[in-house]
Structure formats: structure tokens, C-alpha cells
């Protein structure tokens, strides 16, 4: 009773899943992904074991289609399952069992698998695919997936209503401090408007947990350094570095204060 998209970025560096459902904490059950391996969504009567098994098959070199075939061959409950897989090369596969609640179905294309069950109608999947194709291929994968999920919601989404949503994106070295591959891992577990809330959280994720681009960096000269240090002291901190740590802006201010993100500077001056 869920709709999702599993996809790889056009540059072949990111994999991810976006999902929404009238189900508590859908992000705990449906998505899984590993950078350089692939991604999967398991839903309907979800077999959560599919996640580890499928990623293991992909890691061993199986294509999405082969990995899906192996999952289904080994599962007597396959007709109640719905699965989407994208492999390391962007190959996609999707399965909708005959016993999934109508409307149920899925589509695949280069780099994406979209599927849903217990939907308001076929227009949900159609809208999601159209949104994927309409987004710029060089846009961040998280943003593309969010756009697709919003399109599914606007087209009717889960016909029972709404409760939770999740977004998972992986990329080598994209995690906090560059120490793992989790670029985005956001979950709205129980909310009256979970997809919209997920969009809000993605904006915060970008601010707090995404590294500043060169275009966003403002060089800190002596005058600006004094402005920043004075601001921190007025706010009750011993120095600006302490304020940065308190506000969790470490990803957007240089450790040596040689530059500051333009958005953080705007916050200071506001």
C-alpha cells in the first residue's frame, strides 16, 4: 500500500529511493541502497529480507533483472510482493504480484523503477514517471526523487490516505564528514502531510549536512573575521567557531575560518 521510485543519477554516482505510504514509518521497511552497488524498494506485503539479499546479489555483479528473478524464485509469497531495483549501471527491474491491491503496477526506464499499489489509479505512476523525465538530468538525485514523490502525491497517491514518507540517497564519501555513503536519510514516520514534511526536511538536510560548493563560499578577510567574532561574542559565545559548532553549521564554515557559506553569512547578518 505504497508508491516509490528507485533510481540512479545520470552521472552514475548516486543511487536512491523515495517512498510514501499510509503505513507507519515506511522508511524503516521499504528502502535500501549502497553506493556503487544499487538500490531497492520492497513493498506491498513487503519482504524486508529482500533488501539485504538483493544488494548482495548486486554486489556480486548481478543485474537488476537477475537479482529480481532470484528474489522471486525463492519466495512463495511473490504474488503479494512489489519490488523495484536499480543496479550499479542504472539497469532497472520492477515486479508487481497479481495479489497486490489495486490499483497496482510499475514502470521502468533507464536508471529508474517506479511502482505502487493500493493507489488512487494508474495516473499516480504516470505522473511520477512524467515528473522524473521532466526534471533536469544534472539535478541532485535527492531533488529529482523528491519531485517525483510530490507528483505521485498530487496525482492521488495511496488511496487510503497518507501517513509516512522517506528519502534515502547514497554516494561514495557523501556522509557526515565523508565517513560513509549516506548523502540523505530522512524519514517522516507519522504525519498528516508526510510528503510535504519530507520536502521541508530535505531543505534542512541541504543546509546542515551538505558541503558548501565553491560558488557558495565567501572568502573571510580581516574585516569579516572581526564581524563574525564580534557577532559570536554578542551572542554569548567565546568565539565564532563555538557558535558554528553550537548551531551545527560545521559543513558550511571552514575550520580555519578562511571562508563561510553565503547562506550562513546571511543568517549571521539577519
WOMOMO-V59319 format. One record per residue. RES is the residue in one letter. SS is DSSP state (H for helix, E for strand, - for the rest). PHI is phi in radians with two decimals (none if undefined). OMEGA is omega in whole degrees, 0 to 359 (999 if undefined). Layout:
{{RES & SS & PHI & OMEGA} {RES & SS & PHI & OMEGA}}
//
This chain:
{{X & - & none & 197} {X & E & -2.76 & 169} {X & E & -2.31 & 187} {X & E & -2.66 & 168} {X & E & -2.29 & 174} {X & E & -2.01 & 186} {X & E & -2.70 & 171} {X & E & -2.05 & 178} {X & - & -1.20 & 182} {X & - & -1.11 & 179} {X & - & -1.44 & 176} {X & - & 1.27 & 184} {X & - & -1.92 & 183} {X & E & -2.30 & 176} {X & E & -2.32 & 181} {X & E & -2.87 & 180} {X & E & -2.44 & 170} {X & E & -2.17 & 187} {X & E & -2.61 & 175} {X & E & -2.49 & 185} {X & E & -2.91 & 165} {X & - & -1.56 & 186} {X & - & -2.80 & 181} {X & - & -1.16 & 172} {X & - & 0.93 & 183} {X & H & -1.05 & 180} {X & H & -1.15 & 178} {X & H & -1.37 & 186} {X & H & -1.89 & 195} {X & - & -1.51 & 192} {X & E & -1.60 & 171} {X & E & -2.73 & 180} {X & E & -2.81 & 175} {X & E & -2.39 & 181} {X & - & -1.07 & 180} {X & - & 1.34 & 181} {X & - & -2.18 & 180} {X & E & 2.64 & 183} {X & E & -2.57 & 182} {X & E & -2.56 & 167} {X & E & -2.16 & 176} {X & E & -2.07 & 188} {X & E & -2.59 & 192} {X & E & 1.10 & 170} {X & - & -1.43 & 192} {X & - & -1.06 & 171} {X & - & -1.75 & 186} {X & - & -1.15 & 176} {X & H & -1.13 & 178} {X & H & -0.96 & 187} {X & H & -1.08 & 181} {X & H & -1.16 & 182} {X & H & -1.15 & 181} {X & H & -1.11 & 181} {X & H & -1.14 & 176} {X & H & -1.15 & 177} {X & H & -1.06 & 180} {X & H & -1.12 & 180} {X & H & -1.13 & 178} {X & - & -1.48 & 175} {X & - & 1.86 & 179} {X & - & -1.19 & 173} {X & - & -1.34 & 177} {X & H & -1.02 & 181} {X & H & -1.11 & 179} {X & H & -1.18 & 179} {X & H & -1.05 & 179} {X & H & -1.12 & 180} {X & H & -1.03 & 180} {X & H & -1.15 & 178} {X & H & -1.04 & 185} {X & H & -1.23 & 180} {X & H & -1.08 & 186} {X & - & -1.69 & 187} {X & - & -2.24 & 179} {X & - & -1.19 & 180} {X & - & -1.65 & 187} {X & H & -1.01 & 183} {X & H & -1.28 & 177} {X & H & -1.77 & 185} {X & E & -1.76 & 169} {X & E & -2.39 & 187} {X & E & -2.49 & 170} {X & E & -2.29 & 182} {X & E & -2.38 & 170} {X & E & -2.25 & 184} {X & E & -1.66 & 185} {X & - & -1.05 & 182} {X & - & -1.62 & 181} {X & - & 1.59 & 174} {X & - & -1.15 & 186} {X & E & -2.23 & 176} {X & E & -2.58 & 179} {X & E & -2.51 & 180} {X & E & -2.35 & 172} {X & E & -2.22 & 180} {X & - & -1.19 & 182} {X & - & -1.11 & 182} {X & - & -1.61 & 178} {X & - & -1.18 & 184} {X & - & -1.23 & 179} {X & - & -1.16 & 350} {X & - & -1.37 & 180} {X & - & -2.37 & 178} {X & E & 3.05 & 181} {X & E & -2.84 & 177} {X & E & -2.42 & 175} {X & E & -2.27 & 175} {X & E & -2.74 & 181} {X & - & -1.12 & 177} {X & - & 1.53 & 181} {X & E & -2.66 & 171} {X & E & -2.36 & 180} {X & E & -2.09 & 182} {X & E & -2.65 & 178} {X & E & -2.86 & 177} {X & - & -2.49 & 185} {X & - & 0.98 & 184} {X & E & -1.58 & 176} {X & - & -1.12 & 178} {X & - & 2.90 & 181} {X & - & -1.11 & 181} {X & H & -1.12 & 179} {X & H & -1.15 & 180} {X & H & -1.15 & 179} {X & H & -1.07 & 180} {X & H & -1.16 & 180} {X & H & -1.14 & 180} {X & H & -1.15 & 179} {X & H & -1.08 & 179} {X & H & -1.15 & 178} {X & H & -1.04 & 182} {X & H & -1.19 & 183} {X & H & -1.48 & 182} {X & - & -1.36 & 179} {X & - & -1.04 & 184} {X & - & -1.18 & 180} {X & - & -1.62 & 176} {X & - & -1.24 & 177} {X & - & -1.01 & 183} {X & H & -1.02 & 180} {X & H & -1.02 & 180} {X & H & -1.18 & 179} {X & H & -1.12 & 180} {X & H & -1.12 & 179} {X & H & -1.12 & 178} {X & H & -1.08 & 180} {X & H & -1.14 & 181} {X & H & -1.13 & 177} {X & H & -1.09 & 178} {X & H & -1.13 & 177} {X & H & -1.12 & 178} {X & H & -1.13 & 181} {X & H & -1.16 & 179} {X & - & -1.50 & 177} {X & - & 2.19 & 176} {X & - & 0.95 & 179} {X & E & -1.25 & 186} {X & - & -1.20 & 178} {X & - & -1.43 & 183} {X & - & 2.26 & 185} {X & - & -2.46 & 180} {X & - & -2.62 & 184} {X & E & -2.49 & 178} {X & E & -2.74 & 181} {X & E & -2.69 & 178} {X & E & -2.46 & 179} {X & E & -2.26 & 177} {X & E & -2.34 & 179} {X & E & -2.15 & 177} {X & E & -2.75 & 182} {X & - & -0.92 & 176} {X & - & 1.19 & 185} {X & - & -1.54 & 185} {X & - & -1.28 & 183} {X & H & -1.00 & 182} {X & H & 1.23 & 179} {X & H & 1.29 & 188} {X & - & -1.74 & 171} {X & - & -2.61 & 187} {X & - & -1.82 & 185} {X & E & -1.51 & 178} {X & E & -1.38 & 179} {X & E & -2.49 & 174} {X & E & -2.54 & 185} {X & E & -2.10 & 180} {X & E & -2.42 & 170} {X & E & -1.96 & 191} {X & - & -1.47 & 183} {X & - & -2.77 & 187} {X & - & -2.70 & 181} {X & - & -1.26 & 177} {X & - & -2.40 & 189} {X & H & -1.14 & 182} {X & H & -1.20 & 178} {X & H & -1.15 & 177} {X & H & -1.15 & 177} {X & H & -1.09 & 178} {X & H & -1.06 & 178} {X & H & -1.09 & 180} {X & H & -1.13 & 178} {X & H & -1.10 & 176} {X & H & -1.09 & 177} {X & H & -1.20 & 177} {X & H & -1.03 & 179} {X & H & -1.09 & 181} {X & H & -1.21 & 188} {X & H & -1.55 & 192} {X & H & -2.13 & 177} {X & - & -1.96 & 183} {X & - & -1.19 & 178} {X & - & -1.18 & 174} {X & - & -1.42 & 180} {X & H & -1.03 & 181} {X & H & -1.18 & 183} {X & H & -1.62 & 184} {X & E & -1.45 & 174} {X & E & -1.91 & 180} {X & E & -1.14 & 181} {X & - & -1.67 & 175} {X & - & -1.62 & 185} {X & H & -1.06 & 182} {X & H & -1.17 & 180} {X & H & -1.20 & 178} {X & H & -1.05 & 179} {X & H & -1.15 & 177} {X & H & -1.06 & 182} {X & H & -1.19 & 180} {X & H & -1.15 & 178} {X & H & -1.14 & 177} {X & H & -1.02 & 182} {X & H & -1.11 & 179} {X & H & -1.11 & 179} {X & H & -1.13 & 179} {X & - & -1.52 & 176} {X & - & 1.61 & 179} {X & - & -1.90 & 181} {X & - & -1.19 & 179} {X & - & -2.81 & 184} {X & H & -1.19 & 179} {X & H & -1.03 & 178} {X & H & -1.17 & 177} {X & H & -1.07 & 179} {X & H & -1.02 & 180} {X & H & -1.15 & 179} {X & H & -1.12 & 183} {X & H & -1.57 & 178} {X & - & 1.14 & 180} {X & - & -1.82 & 185} {X & H & -1.03 & 182} {X & H & -1.30 & 188} {X & H & -2.20 & 173} {X & E & -2.46 & 180} {X & - & -1.11 & 181} {X & - & -1.04 & 179} {X & - & -1.65 & 180} {X & - & 1.01 & 177} {X & - & -1.38 & 176} {X & E & -2.65 & 177} {X & E & -2.40 & 178} {X & E & -1.12 & 183} {X & H & -1.05 & 179} {X & H & -1.25 & 178} {X & H & -1.22 & 176} {X & H & -1.07 & 178} {X & H & -1.11 & 178} {X & H & -1.10 & 179} {X & H & -1.05 & 185} {X & H & -1.36 & 178} {X & - & -1.43 & 999}}
//
